[in-house]
Amino acid sequence: MLTEQEIARHWRNLFHRGGVSLSPETFQKAEALLEQIRPESPLRHRLGAELDELKKRQAGTPKKSPRQAAKK
């Protein structure tokens, strides 16, 4: 099992290297890293939110502004 520091380093290598494509394999690797972190860990929450945002961007889902979200 990896430490949170090692997971954070692997995460940076996955997403922050130049020219990295956001392929389904990349997302699977990221999810595998998340599964190694305790559920209550702040790192898991932060990386999970980052992964969700990356998936939305990859899918081309436009992000709603706070003003649009408040109109509902």
Helices and strands as residue ranges (DSSP letters): H 4-15, H 24-35, H 42-59, H 66-70
